[in-house]
Amino acid sequence: MVEVAKQNINMAYVVALSVVAALGGFLFGYDAAVVSGTVSQVAAQFALDELQVGWFVGCALIGSIVGVAFAGKLSDACGRKATLLVAALFFAVSGVGCAFSTTFPMLVVSRMLGGVGIGVVSIVSPLYISEISVARYRGQLVSLYQLAVTIGFLGAYLANYMLLHFSHSGADLGTGWMQRIFVSEVWRGMLGLSGVPAILLFIGIYFIPESPRWLVLRGKEDGALAVFNKIYRSIADAKEQLAETKSVIGAAVRSDWKLLFSPGIFKAVLIGAAIAILGQFMGVNAVLYYGPTIFEQAGLSGGDALFSQVLVGIVNAVTTVLAVFIIDRVGRKTLVYYGVSGMVVSLLLIGFYFHWGSSVGLGNGFLLTFFLFYVFCCAISISAVIFVFLSEMYPTRVRGMAMSVAGFSLWVGTYLVGQLTPWLLHTATPAGTFLIFAVMCVPYILIVWKLMPETTGKSLEEIERYWTKQ
């Protein structure tokens, strides 16, 4: 299918739908990062030991694994829109539960519910954006999700700072829950604030249409045609897109796990799962979550370490904005080639610094420079590309389930890296840890080079034909 002329596409409408769906990414980022400012307060509040502190931080990741396990099947059965509404409810309940928890188990359960929401939106938000996008802008639009994640991280850091400042300002809100949430036990406000964007996400999702490709899959062609008509502004172009979508879906209207093992599709599932889990072992989450610890091991003071981590967050967000604008011009695979190559160089130089830096007189500026260069290379490549790849590489009839498999791999990798990084830093030393991360970049770039098609500028139907012909 030759895509319709640029002037016929209602980009304002498509962007609006994408922004609403991308709010799920903001909640993802906020919920994942906000815990960093609450650990010491929660530990003191409930008299936690080290294992309990680890469980408080990691329980949301367990919830995320649960979320991705059912998100794909639920989105294929009930629709992308309904599944996002469910995720918004999980976030809202989690926020309220965290704010009003009276026991540590209740707090853990509330955090896990938020983790379930994270797992669901990590699959369904980019999936929905991909299915309402047009080919030439799909990379940019799906990248809005990753941009929202990075903004969520910064939003969490800012909220933690402002709420902590308010709690120390001498404000007196009485003797009830308001005083506890915003003054005496301000960690409640930090965690509970996620309920506000959760409500906005629920309202926004309620008013957007269902994915037209999912509607075709369920035999609801009139509804799909109405959505396509709003996207393309032409009933003729809308009918052409509807016919194209029907031609690749064929008679299959049911989503079945057995389809994942079909020739071609199974290959795509394996490749998606491989790049999802490998991406976590290339150091990105170790840098984002344990950056201050790594900087302190390099000899920086606690304040300087936190400031350096703020710079990491800023570079991550600004680079993601750049990625949004160039991903459809440069191409997914090209970004991976250059970005991962830069990651390897920076990881090796960081390892060199920790092993030989003191003997050759390298200062902390060397470490910070290549730390930020690593974040830049990561944000411009694998962080920007992964959700785009996963949202567009699978056939419509199994897209939800296939993304669940990839998402499960991603979150298992995230959990393992979160658990193993402190052990690696102690056992393998920082130099050895960063060398391991550099080595893990090699299979990732080889898989993308040899096994992944370039999907830039191709319709979802064209990509589907590529895999089903394998």
Secondary structure, DSSP 8 states (H G I E B T S, - for coil): -----GGGS-HHHHHHHHHHHHHHHHHHHHHHHGGGGTHHHHHHHHT--HHHHHHHHHHHHHHHHHHHHHHHHHHHHH-HHHHHHHHHHHHHHHHHHHHH--SHHHHHHHHHHHHHHHHHHHHHHHHHHHHHS-GGGHHHHHHHHHHHHHHHHHHHHHHHHHHHHHHTTT----SSHHHIIIIITTHHHHHHTTHHHHHHHHHHHHHS---HHHHHHTT-HHHHHHHHHHHHS-HHHHHHHHHHHHHHHTT--S--GGGGGSTTHHHHHHHHHHHHHHHHTTTHHHHHHHHHHHHHHTT--HHHHHHHHHHHHHHHHHHHHHHHHHHHHH-HHHHHHHHHHHHHHHHHHHHHHHHHHHHHT--HHHHHHHHHHHHHHHHHTHHHHHHHHHHHSS-GGGHHHHHHHHHHHHHHHHHHHHHHHHHHHHHTHHHHHHHHHHHHHHHHHHHHHHH----TT--HHHHHHHHHT-
